[in-house]
Amino acid sequence: MPGQLPEQPRVQTTEGVVQGCRRQGHAVFRGIPYAQPPVGAFRFAAPAPPRPWEGTRQAVEFGPVVPLSLPVDTGPPQGTDWLTLNVGTPDPGAAGLPVLVWIPVGGYISAASSDPMYDPAALAEAGLVVVTINCRVGAEGFAFLDDAPPNRGFLDQIAALQWVQRNIAAFGGNPDQVTVAGQSAGAGSVAALLAMKSARGLFRRAIAHSVPGLHSTPALARQVTAALADRLGAAAPTAAALRDIDPWHLAAELTAFNADLHAHRGSWGRLTETGTALCPVIDGEVLTETPWPALTSGRASGTELLVGHTRDEFRLFSVMGGRRGTFTEQDARAALELLAPQPHGAEAYRAAFPQAGPEELVETVYSDALFRMPSQRLAAANAAAGGTSYLFELRWTAPVLGGALGACHSLDVPLAFGTLDSPVGAQLAGDEPTPEAVALSHEIKEAWIRFVTTGDAGWAAYRPDQQLTRVLDAESETVPYPEQASRRIWEGHAIAPFDLS
């Protein structure tokens, strides 16, 4: 049939020929290396260019998952060729298609582009070329080592974007129309890329869902890495001392280390409330400052940005951690003292939410400090830098567990990808998505497609005077920013890096 894709489509990349497969009307290429495996001499180093190959490389299986620091069994290691990416394209023979590059990083401790939640089928069907990447996380990507480049996870992302610039035209994509996107730590990665000189020219637009305000000063990062090295019995917190430790053992030890962060509350302060000890460092080299002052001051240029958060960001963590319904006044006091802006933030929260009990106070300040205020501020900072920002809040309540999850963290991802039937999608939206869920998924997916294609999300842009925001719900509406009480509490306070107490 005219225009029909071959069953085994082939593409010539700068390193060699890859052969993918056809599924659901589009072509899929998986496990393509964009850098050499970061092991041996390349461990804790900047990503090295991939080696070319002879003949045809089969690209039908996902590459091995990077070492993950998660409190669940991730299965046995599958190999070390971690720095790979996947491409889903409507037609490799096309030209000029818009490109979406998805960074699937969570908590700076996990990154698995093979998750079915990120299946590109629905977006490829709509005409997008979708790239999903693996990159280093945890200690491999973000441990601050004096004898290794900092923020190696970000360097991996830049290497993947450089690969896209070299190769995406061969898959039907337009290298001048690339949108970089992510959620949670993936959104934090997107925000960092906005501020990094080395990322300029690698993408045109950005999507950031639930931007976290997770950054460390070098002083704190050095102390954290020293404590982790001490736990491992390493001679020093250096790449040379850690290089011989099995990567998966290192990841498992970081999982246990993260679980005990509260023991360091006296010296590490706010960082201990995040659940992740290793996060991006304001190192003066790779990441010279946080994105918000970089954009507001004009040291970084604004772009077309789609950014937002969910209403109940923290609810996922309180429910899944078994804490929902157990928070005490002592918990509320500790959360407000550590996370609310100083010096009067705790009093401001109690005044702004006079009827709130400990549960609501804990959830509100965690949601604000970790995701909602960084996301809202990024929209404002990007607009101040001359960019166009489209801000949203997801208000729709997940129907599972009797609605206990609310509009929780991560609920927006399967809605946007149209993957409500994926394992995570089913956990959040139910085994049988309601017509309401399907309609909302269509709305968010269409906003993504329109934004990636045209730079317009389909509602009024955010401006300082009106602060218009798309509230995504069963009946969506565009209104002034809905979390005004929290915004006023944080007004005039920086989204500052974590530092030693």
C-alpha positions in Angstrom: 0.0 0.0 0.0 1.3 3.5 -0.8 2.8 5.2 2.3 2.8 2.0 4.4 5.8 1.6 6.6 8.0 -1.4 6.1 7.8 -4.1 8.8 11.5 -3.5 9.6 12.2 0.1 8.9 15.9 1.1 8.7 17.5 4.5 9.4 21.1 5.6 8.8 22.4 7.5 11.8 25.8 9.2 12.2 27.1 6.1 13.9 25.6 3.4 11.8 22.4 1.9 10.5 19.6 1.0 13.0 16.7 -1.4 12.2 13.5 -0.9 14.2 10.0 -2.4 14.0 6.6 -1.3 13.1 3.8 -1.1 15.7 0.4 0.6 15.9 1.0 2.4 12.6 4.3 4.0 13.5 8.0 3.1 13.5 9.9 2.4 16.7 13.6 2.3 17.3 14.9 1.3 20.7 18.1 1.1 22.6 20.1 3.4 20.3 23.4 4.5 22.1 24.0 8.2 22.3 27.1 7.8 24.4 29.5 5.0 25.4 28.6 2.9 28.5 29.7 5.0 31.6 31.7 2.1 33.2 35.3 1.3 33.7 37.4 4.3 32.7 34.3 6.2 31.7 32.6 5.8 35.1 31.8 9.2 36.8 33.1 10.9 33.6 31.4 13.1 31.2 29.6 11.1 28.5 31.9 9.9 25.7 30.7 9.9 22.1 29.2 6.6 20.9 31.3 4.3 18.9 30.3 3.7 15.3 29.3 0.2 14.2 29.5 -1.8 11.0 26.4 -3.4 9.4 22.9 -3.0 10.8 22.2 -2.6 14.6 19.0 -4.2 15.8 17.0 -1.5 17.6 13.9 -3.4 18.8 14.6 -3.8 22.5 15.0 -1.1 25.2 18.5 -0.6 26.5 19.4 -1.7 30.0 18.0 0.4 32.8 20.4 2.6 34.7 21.1 1.7 38.3 18.1 2.9 40.3 17.9 3.9 44.0 14.3 2.8 44.7 12.8 1.1 47.8 11.5 -1.7 45.5 13.1 -4.6 43.8 14.1 -3.5 40.3 15.2 -7.0 39.2 18.7 -8.1 38.3 21.1 -5.8 36.3 20.7 -6.2 32.6 23.9 -4.7 31.3 25.9 -1.5 31.3 24.9 0.2 28.0 22.8 2.6 30.0 23.1 5.7 27.8 20.6 4.9 25.1 17.5 6.5 23.7 14.3 5.4 21.8 12.6 7.0 18.9 8.9 6.7 17.9 8.1 8.3 14.5 5.1 8.4 12.3 7.3 7.9 9.3 11.1 7.9 9.0 10.7 8.9 5.4 8.8 12.1 6.4 10.5 15.5 6.8 10.1 18.4 9.2 7.9 16.7 11.9 7.9 18.4 15.3 10.0 16.5 18.0 9.3 15.8 21.6 12.3 14.7 23.8 11.1 13.2 27.1 13.4 13.0 30.1 11.9 10.3 32.4 13.7 11.2 35.6 12.1 10.8 39.0 13.6 12.1 42.3 17.0 12.2 40.6 17.2 8.5 41.6 15.3 6.8 38.8 15.2 7.0 35.0 13.5 4.3 32.9 12.5 5.2 29.4 11.1 1.7 29.0 8.1 2.4 31.3 4.9 1.8 29.4 3.6 5.0 30.8 5.8 6.8 28.2 4.6 4.8 25.2 4.8 7.2 22.3 1.9 5.6 20.3 -0.8 8.2 20.8 1.6 11.2 20.2 3.2 9.6 17.2 -0.2 8.9 15.7 -0.8 12.7 16.1 2.3 13.5 14.0 5.1 13.9 16.6 8.5 12.3 16.6 8.9 11.2 20.3 12.4 10.5 21.8 12.7 9.1 25.3 16.1 8.9 26.9 18.0 7.1 29.7 20.5 9.0 31.7 22.5 8.6 34.9 20.8 9.3 38.2 21.6 8.7 41.9 25.3 8.5 42.8 26.3 7.7 39.2 24.7 11.0 37.9 24.7 13.4 40.9 27.2 12.5 43.6 29.5 15.5 44.0 33.0 14.2 43.6 36.0 16.6 43.4 37.8 14.4 40.8 34.8 14.1 38.5 32.6 16.5 36.5 29.5 17.6 38.5 25.9 17.0 37.4 26.8 14.1 35.1 23.1 13.3 34.6 22.6 16.7 33.0 25.7 16.2 30.8 24.0 12.9 29.6 20.8 14.8 28.7 22.8 17.4 26.7 24.6 14.5 24.9 21.2 13.0 24.1 20.0 16.4 22.8 23.1 16.7 20.7 22.4 13.3 19.2 18.9 14.5 18.4 20.3 17.5 16.5 22.6 15.2 14.5 20.2 12.5 13.7 16.5 13.3 14.1 16.0 14.5 10.5 16.8 10.9 9.4 13.7 9.8 11.5 11.5 12.4 9.9 12.0 15.0 12.6 12.9 18.7 12.4 16.0 19.5 14.5 14.9 23.2 14.6 11.5 22.2 16.2 12.5 20.2 19.3 10.6 20.4 22.6 12.3 19.1 25.7 9.9 17.8 28.3 9.8 16.1 31.7 7.9 15.7 35.0 9.1 15.9 38.6 12.9 15.6 38.4 12.6 15.4 34.7 10.9 18.8 34.9 13.8 20.0 37.2 16.1 18.8 34.4 14.2 20.8 31.9 14.4 23.9 34.1 18.1 23.4 34.5 18.6 23.1 30.8 16.8 26.5 30.4 19.6 28.0 32.4 22.6 26.1 31.1 24.8 27.8 28.4 25.8 24.4 27.1 22.2 23.5 26.3 21.5 26.6 24.2 20.4 25.9 20.6 19.5 22.3 21.4 15.8 22.8 21.8 13.2 25.4 20.9 10.4 24.8 23.5 10.0 23.2 26.9 7.4 21.4 28.9 7.8 21.0 32.6 5.2 19.3 34.9 5.7 19.6 38.7 9.1 21.4 38.7 11.0 20.5 42.0 13.1 23.1 43.8 15.8 20.5 44.5 19.4 21.9 44.4 22.3 21.8 46.8 25.2 24.1 47.5 28.7 22.6 47.0 29.3 22.7 50.8 26.2 20.6 51.5 26.8 18.3 48.5 30.4 17.5 49.7 29.2 16.6 53.2 26.4 14.4 51.8 28.8 12.6 49.5 31.4 12.2 52.3 28.7 10.5 54.5 27.7 8.2 51.7 31.3 7.2 51.0 31.8 6.6 54.7 28.8 4.3 54.7 30.3 2.4 51.9 33.7 2.1 53.5 35.3 4.0 50.7 38.7 5.6 51.4 37.5 9.0 50.2 34.4 10.7 48.5 36.1 10.6 45.1 35.5 8.9 41.8 38.8 7.0 42.2 37.6 5.5 45.5 34.1 4.7 44.3 34.9 3.4 40.9 35.4 -0.2 41.9 32.1 -0.4 43.8 29.4 -2.3 41.9 27.0 0.3 40.5 23.9 -1.6 41.6 25.3 -2.0 45.1 26.0 1.7 45.2 22.5 2.4 44.1 21.1 0.0 46.8 23.2 1.7 49.5 21.9 5.1 48.4 18.4 3.8 48.8 19.1 2.9 52.4 21.0 6.2 52.9 17.9 8.1 51.6 15.7 6.3 54.0 17.7 7.6 57.0 18.0 11.2 56.0 16.0 12.5 59.0 19.0 11.5 61.2 20.9 14.4 59.6 18.2 17.0 60.1 20.3 19.1 62.4 23.1 19.7 59.9 21.4 19.2 56.5 18.2 21.0 57.2 15.6 21.2 54.4 17.3 18.5 52.3 16.3 15.9 54.8 12.6 16.5 54.0 13.0 15.6 50.3 13.7 11.8 50.6 16.6 12.1 48.2 20.1 13.0 49.4 21.7 13.6 46.0 20.3 16.3 43.7 21.7 18.8 41.3 24.5 21.0 42.6 25.0 24.7 41.9 28.6 23.9 41.0 29.7 27.0 39.1 30.6 24.9 36.1 27.8 22.8 34.6 25.0 24.6 36.5 26.1 28.0 37.6 22.8 29.1 39.3 19.2 28.0 39.8 16.9 28.6 36.8 14.7 31.3 38.6 17.3 34.0 39.1 19.0 33.1 35.8 15.8 33.8 33.9 14.5 36.7 35.9 17.9 38.6 35.7 18.2 38.0 31.9 21.3 35.8 32.2 19.2 33.1 30.5 16.7 33.7 27.6 13.0 32.9 27.9 11.4 30.4 25.6 8.0 29.0 24.8 7.2 27.1 28.0 4.3 24.9 29.1 4.6 24.5 32.9 2.3 23.5 35.8 1.6 21.3 38.8 -1.1 19.3 40.4 -3.3 20.6 43.2 -2.4 17.8 45.7 1.3 17.2 44.8 2.3 15.7 48.2 -0.7 13.4 48.5 0.9 10.6 46.5 3.8 10.4 48.9 1.6 10.6 52.0 -0.7 7.8 50.8 1.9 5.5 49.4 4.1 6.0 52.4 1.2 5.1 54.8 1.2 8.5 56.4 -2.1 9.8 55.2 -4.3 10.4 58.3 -1.4 10.1 60.8 0.2 13.6 60.7 0.4 15.3 64.1 0.9 18.8 65.3 4.5 18.0 65.9 4.8 16.9 62.2 3.1 20.1 61.1 5.4 22.3 63.2 8.6 20.5 61.9 7.4 20.8 58.3 6.6 24.5 58.6 9.9 25.3 60.4 12.0 23.5 57.7 10.1 24.2 54.5 8.1 27.5 54.9 10.0 30.6 53.8 12.0 32.2 56.7 11.7 34.0 59.0 7.9 34.2 59.3 6.6 31.6 56.9 5.2 29.2 59.5 3.1 31.9 61.0 2.0 33.0 57.6 0.7 29.5 56.7 -1.3 29.3 59.9 -2.7 32.7 59.3 -3.6 32.0 55.6 -5.1 28.6 56.4 -6.7 29.2 59.9 -9.0 26.1 59.7 -6.3 23.7 58.6 -5.4 20.8 60.8 -1.9 19.2 60.9 -2.7 17.0 57.9 -3.6 19.9 55.6 -0.7 22.1 56.8 1.8 19.3 56.1 0.4 18.6 52.7 0.2 22.2 51.7 3.7 23.3 52.7 5.3 20.2 51.2 3.3 20.6 47.9 4.2 24.3 47.8 7.9 24.0 48.7 8.8 21.0 46.6 6.6 21.5 43.5 3.9 24.2 43.3 5.8 27.3 44.0 8.9 26.3 41.9 6.5 25.6 39.0 4.6 28.9 39.3 7.8 30.8 39.7 9.3 29.2 36.6 6.3 30.4 34.6 6.8 34.0 35.9 10.6 33.9 35.5 10.4 32.7 31.9 7.9 35.5 31.1 10.2 38.0 32.7 13.0 36.7 30.5 10.9 37.5 27.4 9.5 34.0 26.9 5.9 32.9 26.7 4.6 30.8 29.6 1.5 28.7 29.7 0.7 27.7 33.3 -1.7 24.9 34.4 -2.9 23.2 37.6 -4.4 19.7 37.4 -7.4 19.7 39.8 -9.1 16.4 38.7 -9.2 13.8 41.5 -7.9 10.3 40.8 -10.9 8.0 41.2 -8.9 5.1 42.8 -8.8 4.5 46.6 -12.1 6.3 47.1 -10.5 9.6 45.8 -7.8 9.5 48.6 -5.0 10.4 46.1 -6.7 13.6 45.0 -5.0 15.4 42.1 -1.7 13.9 43.1 1.9 14.0 41.8 2.4 12.1 38.5 -1.4 11.8 37.7 -0.8 14.2 34.8 1.7 12.0 33.0 -0.5 9.1 31.8 -3.1 11.6 31.0 -0.7 13.5 28.7 0.7 10.4 27.0 -2.7 8.8 26.6 -1.5 5.8 28.5 -4.2 5.3 31.1 -4.0 1.6 30.3 -0.3 1.4 31.5 0.4 -0.1 34.9 1.0 3.3 36.5 -2.0 4.8 34.6 -4.3 2.0 36.0 -2.9 2.5 39.5 -3.8 6.2 39.3 -6.9 6.3 37.1 -8.3 2.9 37.6 -8.5 -0.3 35.5 -11.4 1.0 33.5 -10.9 4.7 32.8 -14.1 6.7 33.0 -15.3 8.8 30.1 -14.3 11.8 32.2 -10.8 10.5 32.5 -10.6 9.8 28.7 -11.9 13.2 27.9 -9.4 14.9 30.2 -6.6 12.8 28.8 -7.6 13.9 25.3 -7.6 17.6 26.4 -4.1 17.5 27.9 -2.7 15.4 25.1 -4.1 17.9 22.5 -2.5 20.8 24.5 0.9 19.0 24.3 0.5 18.3 20.6 -0.5 21.9 19.8 2.2 23.3 21.9 5.0 21.1 20.5 3.8 21.9 17.0 3.0 25.7 17.3 4.2 26.9 20.6 0.7 27.7 21.7 -0.9 25.5 24.5 -4.4 26.7 23.6 -5.2 29.1 26.5 -4.1 32.6 27.5 -0.4 33.0 28.4 0.7 33.7 31.9 1.3 37.4 32.6 2.3 39.0 36.0 -0.9 41.2 36.1 -3.5 38.5 35.4 -1.6 35.3 36.2 -4.0 33.3 34.1 -3.8 29.6 34.6 -5.6 26.6 33.0 -7.3 24.5 35.7 -7.6 21.0 34.2 -10.7 19.2 35.5 -13.8 17.5 34.3 -14.8 21.0 33.2 -11.6 22.9 32.6 -11.4 26.7 32.9 -8.8 29.5 32.6 -8.7 31.6 35.8 -6.2 33.6 37.8 -3.7 31.4 39.5 -5.7 29.4 42.0 -3.1 29.0 44.8 -3.0 32.7 45.7 -2.6 32.2 49.4 0.6 30.2 49.0 1.9 32.5 46.3 1.6 35.5 48.6 3.4 33.6 51.4 6.3 32.9 49.0 6.4 36.3 47.3 9.8 37.9 47.7 11.4 34.7 48.8 13.9 32.9 46.6 13.6 29.2 45.6 17.1 28.8 47.2 19.4 25.8 47.0 19.6 23.5 50.1 22.5 24.4 52.3 24.1 23.3 55.6 22.0 24.3 58.6 
